[in-house]
Amino acid sequence: MEATYVVPEMSCSHCEAAVGEAVSAVHGVDSVTVDLESKHVVVRGTELDDTAIRVAITDAGYDVA
């Protein structure tokens, strides 16, 4: 599975790392690609839990568009 999220508040490498680490810790996530320029977070894995991924991003301090 693959899911893409838009995180408009990301603006630096710290933001990129924080979101990537938070999402990577979610059960079922195999890989996370964070594109700071486009503000996209692409998540790949098996049985992705959309709610858990959104909560992880929010808990890291960012809103999901």
C-alpha positions in Angstrom: 0.0 0.0 0.0 1.0 3.6 -0.5 -0.5 6.8 1.0 0.5 10.4 0.5 -0.1 13.2 3.0 0.4 17.0 2.7 2.1 18.6 5.7 2.1 22.4 4.8 4.0 23.6 7.9 7.2 21.7 7.2 9.9 24.2 6.4 13.3 22.9 7.4 15.4 19.7 7.7 14.4 19.4 11.4 10.7 19.3 10.3 11.5 16.7 7.7 13.3 14.5 10.2 10.7 14.9 12.9 7.8 13.9 10.6 9.8 11.0 9.1 10.7 9.6 12.4 7.2 9.9 13.8 5.6 8.2 10.8 8.3 5.5 10.7 7.3 4.4 14.2 3.7 3.6 13.2 3.0 -0.2 13.0 2.8 -1.4 9.4 4.9 1.4 7.9 7.8 0.0 5.8 9.2 3.3 4.4 8.6 7.0 4.5 9.7 9.6 2.0 9.4 13.2 3.0 9.7 15.9 0.3 10.3 19.2 2.0 9.9 21.2 -1.2 6.4 19.8 -2.1 5.4 19.2 1.5 4.4 15.6 0.7 4.9 12.6 2.9 4.7 9.3 1.0 4.2 6.3 3.2 4.6 2.7 2.1 3.8 -0.4 4.0 1.4 -3.2 4.7 -2.0 -2.6 6.3 -1.4 1.2 6.7 -3.6 2.8 9.4 -4.5 6.2 8.1 -5.7 7.5 11.5 -2.4 6.3 13.2 -0.3 8.0 10.6 -2.3 11.3 10.9 -2.0 11.1 14.7 1.8 10.5 14.5 2.2 13.6 12.3 0.0 15.7 14.6 1.9 14.4 17.7 5.1 15.5 16.0 3.7 19.0 16.0 2.4 19.4 12.4 -1.1 19.6 10.8 -2.1 17.3 7.9 -3.9 19.1 5.1 
